[in-house]
Amino acid sequence: SAVVATIATYGDTVHTLIEMRGYQGPFLPGFREVSTIDPLTLFTASPKLEFIDHVVGNQPDAAMEAVCEWYSEVMGFRRFWSVDDKQVTTTYSSLRSVVMTDEEETIKMPINEPAEGIRKSQIQEFVEYYDGPGVQHIALRTFDVIHTVETLKQRGVEFLKVPSAYYDDLERRLEEAGVAISEDLTVIRKLNILVDFDESGYLLQIFMRPIQDRPTLFLEIIQRQKHEGFGVGNFKA
């Protein structure tokens, strides 16, 4: 059997807690495995998505700290990583972010809020279109981002475009930092994959277009190579 409880957090977002009590079947009691073959596998390979890397929640201005406190007091989470509006900023907008995680660091939840700027940040835009706080995007981990992106594109998935100047600057920054990545930068540029790095390693990430017809929920694909950040170096892209 399984015991399920649902609790409310920010906005209309909820968390479902599941305790398995000896159940070994698929998903939850009452479910059964689907025996039919995914027809897309007849034409494309598996995208090889492994698990959820993180889930991002956007908040209105000045609401981030209260939400982080809720996760600390109610869920027993702690702060894993954070940036302020001096670190994540462009000419026109900026944001603040705190990543909350559980004791085992298996669940990571960035909590964002907008900061004052000349124009609306993507966080403020999300809150207005969503009509309140909510989950902005879900990041899915892969161990081969190039294969995953190529396969998803074959399946009709559309990703955001990245300016060519980003890759010219990326090559310069990698060279100056003495950082070498295993992937072919020509392919990275062609597929619009973003790269962020520090002294520990690097990550590769790419963002899909919003699932609906407004700038709300979207998905991210991410590959980590000894890098535990969240792409702060790619905010301007």
Backbone as CSV, one residue per row, in Angstrom:
resi,resn,N_x,N_y,N_z,CA_x,CA_y,CA_z,C_x,C_y,C_z
1,SER,0.842,-1.191,0.000,0.000,0.000,0.000,0.878,1.241,0.000
2,ALA,0.253,2.387,-0.150,0.949,3.669,-0.118,0.080,4.683,0.604
3,VAL,0.720,5.519,1.412,0.024,6.592,2.116,0.409,7.907,1.446
4,VAL,-0.588,8.698,1.060,-0.355,9.929,0.316,-0.941,11.110,1.073
5,ALA,-0.161,12.190,1.160,-0.643,13.427,1.779,-0.215,14.601,0.911
6,THR,-1.081,15.576,0.774,-0.790,16.748,-0.046,-0.826,18.000,0.811
7,ILE,0.214,18.836,0.683,0.274,20.087,1.438,0.460,21.248,0.469
8,ALA,-0.090,22.391,0.842,-0.026,23.577,-0.012,1.202,24.399,0.326
9,THR,1.806,24.970,-0.703,2.917,25.897,-0.512,2.555,27.199,-1.234
10,TYR,3.500,27.881,-1.868,3.241,29.190,-2.455,2.209,29.117,-3.587
11,GLY,1.362,30.154,-3.674,0.360,30.232,-4.736,-0.554,29.024,-4.739
12,ASP,-0.784,28.446,-5.918,-1.609,27.240,-6.011,-0.753,25.982,-6.151
13,THR,0.528,26.097,-5.812,1.449,24.957,-5.875,1.249,24.048,-4.669
14,VAL,1.298,22.741,-4.902,1.181,21.777,-3.807,2.309,20.757,-3.905
15,HIS,2.631,20.142,-2.767,3.580,19.032,-2.732,2.839,17.785,-2.272
16,THR,3.083,16.679,-2.937,2.478,15.406,-2.552,3.545,14.518,-1.921
17,LEU,3.316,14.125,-0.684,4.237,13.264,0.052,3.733,11.830,-0.034
18,ILE,4.626,10.902,-0.357,4.239,9.504,-0.560,5.086,8.593,0.321
19,GLU,4.432,7.771,1.098,5.113,6.757,1.906,4.725,5.378,1.378
20,MET,5.700,4.653,0.856,5.444,3.305,0.353,5.477,2.314,1.516
21,ARG,4.452,1.501,1.620,4.374,0.489,2.675,4.347,-0.906,2.044
22,GLY,5.512,-1.304,1.567,5.648,-2.631,0.984,5.210,-2.748,-0.454
23,TYR,4.733,-1.656,-1.046,4.259,-1.716,-2.436,5.448,-1.777,-3.393
24,GLN,5.448,-2.729,-4.331,6.542,-2.919,-5.280,6.101,-2.768,-6.735
25,GLY,4.855,-2.424,-6.971,4.335,-2.347,-8.334,4.683,-1.041,-9.023
26,PRO,4.110,-0.818,-10.211,4.385,0.414,-10.963,3.740,1.633,-10.315
27,PHE,4.502,2.681,-10.173,4.056,3.984,-9.683,3.333,3.889,-8.345
28,LEU,2.009,3.756,-8.349,1.213,3.680,-7.128,0.173,2.564,-7.254
29,PRO,-0.374,2.103,-6.127,-1.431,1.083,-6.194,-2.569,1.519,-7.118
30,GLY,-3.044,0.589,-7.942,-4.109,0.898,-8.894,-3.601,1.167,-10.292
31,PHE,-2.278,1.398,-10.437,-1.697,1.629,-11.758,-1.149,0.317,-12.319
32,ARG,-1.062,0.243,-13.636,-0.459,-0.924,-14.276,0.464,-0.455,-15.390
33,GLU,1.443,-1.276,-15.721,2.382,-0.930,-16.772,1.698,-0.965,-18.135
34,VAL,2.087,-0.031,-18.988,1.552,0.014,-20.348,2.401,-0.902,-21.220
35,SER,1.772,-1.848,-21.863,2.514,-2.841,-22.639,2.798,-2.390,-24.068
36,THR,2.100,-1.361,-24.542,2.312,-0.902,-25.916,3.639,-0.158,-26.044
37,ILE,4.208,-0.185,-27.226,5.480,0.478,-27.497,5.227,1.928,-27.899
38,ASP,6.031,2.829,-27.374,5.943,4.233,-27.763,6.214,4.325,-29.263
39,PRO,5.254,4.775,-30.069,5.456,4.793,-31.530,6.623,5.665,-31.969
40,LEU,6.983,6.671,-31.169,8.100,7.535,-31.550,9.425,6.786,-31.560
41,THR,9.527,5.708,-30.765,10.783,4.950,-30.744,11.014,4.204,-32.056
42,LEU,9.985,4.113,-32.895,10.158,3.495,-34.206,10.890,4.425,-35.165
43,PHE,10.914,5.729,-34.837,11.514,6.711,-35.736,12.680,7.469,-35.108
44,THR,12.707,7.569,-33.793,13.784,8.297,-33.109,14.275,7.485,-31.919
45,ALA,15.471,7.817,-31.476,16.028,7.156,-30.296,15.378,7.709,-29.031
46,SER,15.642,7.081,-27.909,15.186,7.617,-26.624,15.977,8.876,-26.304
47,PRO,15.333,9.914,-25.770,16.079,11.135,-25.415,16.967,10.963,-24.193
48,LYS,16.816,9.871,-23.483,17.673,9.547,-22.330,17.625,10.618,-21.245
49,LEU,16.431,10.974,-20.844,16.248,11.861,-19.699,16.286,11.010,-18.438
50,GLU,17.085,11.432,-17.445,17.351,10.577,-16.293,16.433,10.862,-15.102
51,PHE,16.381,12.115,-14.654,15.579,12.463,-13.483,15.424,13.976,-13.410
52,ILE,14.591,14.443,-12.488,14.395,15.884,-12.291,15.589,16.453,-11.532
53,ASP,16.236,17.447,-12.114,17.397,18.076,-11.485,16.969,19.129,-10.468
54,HIS,16.053,20.001,-10.867,15.535,21.014,-9.945,14.215,21.570,-10.466
55,VAL,13.478,22.212,-9.565,12.192,22.833,-9.890,12.233,24.272,-9.395
56,VAL,11.973,25.220,-10.285,12.103,26.644,-9.965,10.740,27.258,-9.665
57,GLY,10.649,27.976,-8.544,9.428,28.668,-8.170,9.623,30.171,-8.174
58,ASN,8.842,30.892,-8.962,8.938,32.352,-9.036,7.955,33.014,-8.078
59,GLN,8.436,34.050,-7.394,7.636,34.754,-6.395,7.526,36.239,-6.751
60,PRO,6.511,36.916,-6.233,6.452,38.374,-6.384,7.599,39.030,-5.620
61,ASP,7.816,40.301,-5.879,8.875,41.046,-5.194,8.684,40.986,-3.680
62,ALA,9.779,40.760,-2.972,9.827,40.743,-1.505,9.131,39.533,-0.881
63,ALA,8.840,38.513,-1.672,8.178,37.315,-1.134,9.125,36.127,-0.989
64,MET,10.314,36.210,-1.570,11.235,35.075,-1.603,11.638,34.592,-0.218
65,GLU,12.011,35.507,0.659,12.515,35.115,1.980,11.460,34.375,2.789
66,ALA,10.217,34.810,2.708,9.145,34.145,3.454,8.931,32.723,2.944
67,VAL,9.030,32.532,1.635,8.870,31.194,1.063,10.030,30.297,1.484
68,CYS,11.245,30.836,1.453,12.411,30.058,1.891,12.275,29.663,3.358
69,GLU,11.758,30.573,4.165,11.554,30.283,5.582,10.523,29.165,5.750
70,TRP,9.501,29.154,4.919,8.493,28.089,4.982,9.129,26.734,4.710
71,TYR,9.965,26.660,3.677,10.625,25.385,3.364,11.568,24.958,4.480
72,SER,12.167,25.921,5.135,13.061,25.601,6.247,12.294,25.071,7.450
73,GLU,11.215,25.763,7.824,10.472,25.404,9.034,9.548,24.202,8.833
74,VAL,8.904,24.129,7.668,7.911,23.072,7.439,8.544,21.811,6.853
75,MET,9.411,21.981,5.860,9.974,20.830,5.155,11.349,20.411,5.670
76,GLY,11.948,21.224,6.530,13.276,20.896,7.031,14.380,21.114,6.011
77,PHE,14.115,21.956,5.001,15.116,22.252,3.980,16.129,23.268,4.512
78,ARG,17.231,23.416,3.802,18.245,24.418,4.133,18.693,25.112,2.849
79,ARG,19.403,26.212,3.023,19.900,26.957,1.865,21.112,26.247,1.276
80,PHE,21.066,26.069,-0.044,22.135,25.368,-0.758,22.998,26.328,-1.568
81,TRP,22.371,27.392,-2.098,23.047,28.283,-3.049,22.199,29.534,-3.178
82,SER,22.841,30.678,-3.400,22.053,31.904,-3.554,22.823,32.938,-4.360
83,VAL,22.083,33.822,-5.009,22.649,34.972,-5.706,21.731,36.159,-5.463
84,ASP,22.300,37.357,-5.530,21.468,38.550,-5.372,21.439,39.339,-6.668
85,ASP,20.766,40.493,-6.619,20.574,41.281,-7.833,21.852,41.949,-8.324
86,LYS,22.930,41.910,-7.552,24.209,42.431,-8.031,24.924,41.386,-8.882
87,GLN,24.589,40.104,-8.671,25.226,39.014,-9.413,24.434,38.604,-10.647
88,VAL,23.108,38.650,-10.562,22.254,38.260,-11.686,21.562,39.509,-12.203
89,THR,22.175,40.143,-13.179,21.648,41.410,-13.668,22.040,41.626,-15.125
90,THR,21.200,42.357,-15.842,21.527,42.809,-17.189,21.388,44.327,-17.185
91,THR,21.498,44.919,-18.360,21.334,46.368,-18.460,19.944,46.795,-18.012
92,TYR,18.958,45.898,-18.177,17.574,46.291,-17.963,16.877,45.625,-16.785
93,SER,17.305,44.446,-16.357,16.572,43.749,-15.305,17.505,42.905,-14.450
94,SER,16.982,42.440,-13.313,17.779,41.615,-12.408,16.844,40.774,-11.547
95,LEU,17.440,39.852,-10.789,16.651,38.992,-9.918,17.480,38.548,-8.727
96,ARG,16.779,37.988,-7.744,17.411,37.366,-6.582,16.939,35.922,-6.514
97,SER,17.809,35.028,-6.047,17.450,33.615,-6.013,18.115,32.912,-4.838
98,VAL,17.357,32.028,-4.193,17.875,31.156,-3.143,17.465,29.732,-3.499
99,VAL,18.420,28.814,-3.489,18.121,27.405,-3.758,17.974,26.679,-2.433
100,MET,16.809,26.089,-2.222,16.547,25.306,-1.016,16.705,23.823,-1.341
101,THR,17.239,23.064,-0.380,17.443,21.635,-0.597,17.154,20.850,0.669
102,ASP,16.870,19.556,0.491,16.647,18.688,1.639,17.985,18.252,2.232
103,GLU,17.933,17.509,3.321,19.154,17.115,4.030,20.085,16.288,3.152
104,GLU,19.525,15.423,2.294,20.346,14.567,1.438,20.755,15.250,0.131
105,GLU,20.266,16.464,-0.102,20.550,17.229,-1.316,20.075,16.511,-2.579
106,THR,18.980,15.768,-2.457,18.396,15.115,-3.629,17.307,15.971,-4.268
107,ILE,16.717,16.873,-3.496,15.685,17.786,-3.999,16.249,19.201,-3.961
108,LYS,16.220,19.888,-5.083,16.710,21.264,-5.128,15.638,22.147,-5.754
109,MET,15.312,23.226,-5.036,14.232,24.108,-5.461,14.682,25.571,-5.412
110,PRO,15.132,26.128,-6.541,15.432,27.557,-6.586,14.157,28.379,-6.391
111,ILE,14.234,29.350,-5.503,13.126,30.276,-5.254,13.583,31.654,-5.719
112,ASN,12.904,32.216,-6.719,13.312,33.485,-7.322,12.328,34.603,-7.010
113,GLU,12.842,35.827,-7.021,11.985,37.009,-6.978,12.612,38.089,-7.846
114,PRO,11.806,38.987,-8.405,12.354,40.047,-9.249,13.035,41.117,-8.407
115,ALA,13.975,41.808,-9.019,14.599,42.968,-8.387,14.359,44.172,-9.291
116,GLU,14.494,45.339,-8.734,14.192,46.562,-9.473,15.118,46.729,-10.667
117,GLY,14.548,47.100,-11.801,15.321,47.334,-13.010,14.583,48.283,-13.926
118,ILE,15.218,48.643,-15.040,14.598,49.553,-15.997,13.370,48.912,-16.630
119,ARG,13.467,47.605,-16.887,12.347,46.873,-17.466,11.942,45.738,-16.534
120,LYS,10.824,45.099,-16.850,10.383,43.948,-16.070,11.350,42.783,-16.276
121,SER,11.677,42.098,-15.206,12.486,40.891,-15.328,11.599,39.739,-15.779
122,GLN,12.221,38.630,-16.194,11.432,37.460,-16.589,10.644,36.918,-15.405
123,ILE,11.121,37.175,-14.183,10.407,36.722,-12.991,9.110,37.507,-12.828
124,GLN,9.196,38.837,-12.933,8.010,39.675,-12.809,7.016,39.376,-13.928
125,GLU,7.535,39.164,-15.120,6.673,38.841,-16.258,5.914,37.542,-16.006
126,PHE,6.620,36.538,-15.467,5.963,35.272,-15.145,4.849,35.484,-14.136
127,VAL,5.140,36.191,-13.054,4.158,36.390,-11.984,2.908,37.079,-12.523
128,GLU,3.085,38.044,-13.419,1.938,38.757,-13.970,1.110,37.865,-14.900
129,TYR,1.773,37.113,-15.758,1.034,36.246,-16.679,0.418,35.059,-15.963
130,TYR,1.081,34.575,-14.919,0.567,33.431,-14.165,-0.451,33.867,-13.118
131,ASP,-0.490,35.176,-12.872,-1.392,35.767,-11.878,-1.035,35.315,-10.465
132,GLY,0.264,35.326,-10.177,0.712,34.968,-8.835,1.949,34.099,-8.880
133,PRO,2.420,33.666,-7.712,3.603,32.805,-7.668,3.297,31.415,-8.209
134,GLY,4.312,30.767,-8.757,4.115,29.417,-9.287,5.410,28.822,-9.797
135,VAL,5.324,27.598,-10.290,6.494,26.902,-10.834,6.788,27.442,-12.229
136,GLN,7.964,28.044,-12.373,8.350,28.611,-13.667,8.880,27.537,-14.615
137,HIS,9.793,26.692,-14.118,10.282,25.626,-14.991,10.800,24.433,-14.208
138,ILE,10.831,23.303,-14.896,11.336,22.046,-14.352,12.546,21.649,-15.179
139,ALA,13.675,21.411,-14.515,14.907,21.034,-15.207,15.082,19.523,-15.161
140,LEU,15.299,18.920,-16.320,15.458,17.479,-16.441,16.920,17.150,-16.722
141,ARG,17.493,16.244,-15.941,18.916,15.901,-16.067,19.139,14.860,-17.164
142,THR,20.203,15.067,-17.912,20.672,14.095,-18.886,22.174,13.945,-18.718
143,PHE,22.709,12.825,-19.160,24.152,12.617,-19.131,24.778,12.859,-20.501
144,ASP,23.952,13.199,-21.488,24.431,13.479,-22.847,23.493,14.499,-23.479
145,VAL,23.745,15.766,-23.190,22.805,16.808,-23.609,22.717,16.923,-25.126
146,ILE,23.810,16.681,-25.825,23.774,16.777,-27.283,22.829,15.728,-27.863
147,HIS,22.962,14.494,-27.415,22.051,13.435,-27.881,20.607,13.767,-27.522
148,THR,20.391,14.218,-26.290,19.031,14.515,-25.833,18.395,15.616,-26.665
149,VAL,19.127,16.694,-26.896,18.579,17.820,-27.654,18.316,17.421,-29.104
150,GLU,19.260,16.726,-29.714,19.057,16.295,-31.103,17.826,15.396,-31.221
151,THR,17.655,14.492,-30.263,16.511,13.579,-30.297,15.198,14.319,-30.077
152,LEU,15.183,15.240,-29.110,13.959,15.992,-28.844,13.578,16.878,-30.026
153,LYS,14.574,17.444,-30.709,14.281,18.248,-31.900,13.663,17.375,-32.994
154,GLN,14.144,16.143,-33.120,13.550,15.218,-34.084,12.093,14.926,-33.737
155,ARG,11.770,15.021,-32.447,10.404,14.759,-31.985,9.535,16.013,-32.009
156,GLY,10.072,17.112,-32.517,9.274,18.317,-32.681,9.392,19.345,-31.576
157,VAL,10.282,19.122,-30.605,10.440,20.077,-29.507,11.172,21.322,-30.006
158,GLU,10.714,22.497,-29.589,11.341,23.759,-29.978,12.069,24.364,-28.785
159,PHE,13.308,24.802,-29.023,14.132,25.404,-27.983,14.364,26.884,-28.279
160,LEU,14.712,27.629,-27.250,15.010,29.048,-27.424,16.301,29.233,-28.213
161,LYS,16.329,30.258,-29.045,17.522,30.579,-29.820,18.485,31.414,-28.972
162,VAL,19.769,31.262,-29.237,20.806,32.001,-28.512,21.592,32.837,-29.521
163,PRO,21.839,34.125,-29.238,22.592,34.969,-30.172,23.989,34.411,-30.444
164,SER,24.447,34.559,-31.674,25.767,34.061,-32.055,26.873,34.713,-31.231
165,ALA,26.658,35.980,-30.844,27.668,36.694,-30.054,27.935,36.008,-28.717
166,TYR,26.933,35.307,-28.186,27.120,34.586,-26.922,28.245,33.570,-27.047
167,TYR,28.295,32.854,-28.175,29.294,31.800,-28.344,30.674,32.373,-28.637
168,ASP,30.723,33.517,-29.326,32.008,34.188,-29.522,32.598,34.577,-28.173
169,ASP,31.757,35.129,-27.304,32.206,35.524,-25.970,32.521,34.303,-25.115
170,LEU,31.743,33.227,-25.268,31.972,32.004,-24.493,33.349,31.427,-24.779
171,GLU,33.719,31.353,-26.043,35.032,30.810,-26.397,36.145,31.637,-25.765
172,ARG,35.973,32.949,-25.759,36.976,33.820,-25.140,37.059,33.576,-23.640
173,ARG,35.903,33.484,-22.972,35.887,33.293,-21.521,36.459,31.938,-21.118
174,LEU,36.148,30.901,-21.884,36.699,29.578,-21.591,38.217,29.577,-21.722
175,GLU,38.704,30.242,-22.765,40.149,30.300,-22.981,40.841,31.081,-21.873
176,GLU,40.271,32.219,-21.494,40.869,33.031,-20.437,40.871,32.309,-19.091
177,ALA,39.833,31.503,-18.837,39.733,30.780,-17.568,40.512,29.470,-17.585
178,GLY,40.997,29.079,-18.758,41.720,27.819,-18.860,40.827,26.611,-18.674
179,VAL,39.556,26.745,-19.056,38.583,25.657,-18.901,38.356,24.989,-20.250
180,ALA,38.463,23.671,-20.268,38.207,22.903,-21.484,36.975,22.034,-21.274
181,ILE,36.070,22.047,-22.235,34.894,21.184,-22.149,35.045,20.047,-23.157
182,SER,34.457,18.913,-22.837,34.608,17.724,-23.681,33.800,17.819,-24.967
183,GLU,32.708,18.553,-24.930,31.811,18.631,-26.073,32.353,19.573,-27.156
184,ASP,31.966,19.334,-28.389,32.377,20.143,-29.531,31.628,21.477,-29.491
185,LEU,32.360,22.571,-29.388,31.723,23.886,-29.302,30.951,24.238,-30.573
186,THR,31.372,23.685,-31.696,30.634,23.928,-32.938,29.229,23.339,-32.852
187,VAL,29.131,22.143,-32.276,27.832,21.493,-32.098,27.017,22.221,-31.033
188,ILE,27.693,22.645,-29.963,27.031,23.399,-28.894,26.382,24.657,-29.464
189,ARG,27.119,25.361,-30.311,26.600,26.576,-30.948,25.423,26.250,-31.867
190,LYS,25.559,25.217,-32.667,24.515,24.839,-33.617,23.205,24.499,-32.914
191,LEU,23.303,23.850,-31.746,22.107,23.403,-31.035,21.568,24.432,-30.043
192,ASN,22.248,25.583,-29.901,21.820,26.640,-28.975,21.897,26.205,-27.510
193,ILE,22.912,25.418,-27.183,23.126,24.970,-25.808,23.990,25.994,-25.081
194,LEU,23.616,26.315,-23.852,24.349,27.274,-23.029,25.376,26.554,-22.162
195,VAL,26.447,27.256,-21.833,27.516,26.695,-21.001,27.792,27.638,-19.837
196,ASP,27.861,27.097,-18.634,28.285,27.877,-17.471,29.377,27.087,-16.769
197,PHE,30.297,27.780,-16.121,31.429,27.081,-15.535,32.013,27.863,-14.365
198,ASP,32.770,27.155,-13.539,33.563,27.767,-12.479,34.805,26.907,-12.294
199,GLU,35.510,27.105,-11.172,36.749,26.369,-10.955,36.525,24.873,-10.731
200,SER,35.301,24.478,-10.425,35.008,23.069,-10.139,34.654,22.263,-11.384
201,GLY,34.015,22.898,-12.354,33.568,22.180,-13.539,32.647,23.047,-14.372
202,TYR,31.775,22.416,-15.140,30.868,23.173,-16.003,29.535,22.450,-16.133
203,LEU,28.558,23.189,-16.632,27.253,22.603,-16.940,26.823,23.044,-18.327
204,LEU,25.974,22.233,-18.933,25.381,22.524,-20.231,23.874,22.547,-20.046
205,GLN,23.227,23.581,-20.541,21.786,23.703,-20.348,21.129,24.326,-21.570
206,ILE,19.858,24.016,-21.740,19.083,24.583,-22.833,17.631,24.657,-22.386
207,PHE,16.925,25.676,-22.852,15.547,25.909,-22.417,14.576,25.750,-23.585
208,MET,13.491,25.038,-23.321,12.438,24.907,-24.321,11.589,26.174,-24.351
209,ARG,10.834,26.329,-25.421,9.852,27.405,-25.473,8.745,27.108,-24.461
210,PRO,8.064,28.149,-23.959,6.976,27.907,-23.003,5.966,26.903,-23.533
211,ILE,5.435,26.100,-22.636,4.484,25.055,-23.016,3.174,25.657,-23.516
212,GLN,2.784,26.811,-22.942,1.549,27.463,-23.358,1.850,28.716,-24.168
213,ASP,0.812,29.483,-24.503,0.987,30.635,-25.382,1.347,31.904,-24.625
214,ARG,1.895,31.787,-23.450,2.345,32.929,-22.661,3.592,32.508,-21.881
215,PRO,4.396,33.455,-21.412,5.679,33.118,-20.781,5.537,32.587,-19.358
216,THR,4.966,31.389,-19.260,4.838,30.761,-17.940,5.678,29.476,-17.930
217,LEU,5.067,28.326,-17.717,5.827,27.087,-17.514,6.611,26.648,-18.754
218,PHE,7.880,26.255,-18.523,8.691,25.655,-19.587,9.615,24.610,-18.970
219,LEU,10.318,23.874,-19.818,11.229,22.827,-19.363,12.665,23.174,-19.731
220,GLU,13.584,22.694,-18.924,15.017,22.867,-19.157,15.659,21.489,-19.244
221,ILE,16.676,21.362,-20.095,17.500,20.159,-20.149,18.881,20.549,-19.637
222,ILE,19.430,19.772,-18.716,20.704,20.142,-18.103,21.620,18.931,-17.954
223,GLN,22.892,19.153,-18.228,23.939,18.150,-18.009,24.996,18.777,-17.114
224,ARG,25.377,18.095,-16.071,26.362,18.626,-15.125,27.680,17.863,-15.228
225,GLN,28.755,18.624,-15.270,30.098,18.052,-15.228,30.821,18.676,-14.025
226,LYS,30.564,18.115,-12.852,31.176,18.572,-11.597,30.864,20.040,-11.306
227,HIS,29.688,20.474,-11.695,29.276,21.861,-11.467,27.892,21.841,-10.831
228,GLU,27.764,22.447,-9.658,26.512,22.393,-8.906,25.724,23.696,-8.948
229,GLY,26.100,24.602,-9.858,25.384,25.865,-9.967,24.109,25.730,-10.786
230,PHE,23.528,26.895,-11.123,22.240,26.895,-11.820,22.232,27.849,-13.013
231,GLY,23.416,28.058,-13.603,23.485,28.832,-14.830,23.431,30.326,-14.653
232,VAL,23.932,30.821,-13.515,23.882,32.268,-13.288,24.646,33.026,-14.366
233,GLY,25.695,32.415,-14.914,26.482,33.075,-15.948,25.758,33.209,-17.273
234,ASN,24.609,32.549,-17.408,23.858,32.587,-18.667,22.632,33.486,-18.614
235,PHE,22.452,34.208,-17.528,21.243,35.024,-17.391,21.115,36.033,-18.523
236,LYS,22.219,36.643,-18.927,22.155,37.657,-19.979,21.829,37.064,-21.343
237,ALA,22.089,35.771,-21.515,21.810,35.139,-22.811,20.323,35.033,-23.083
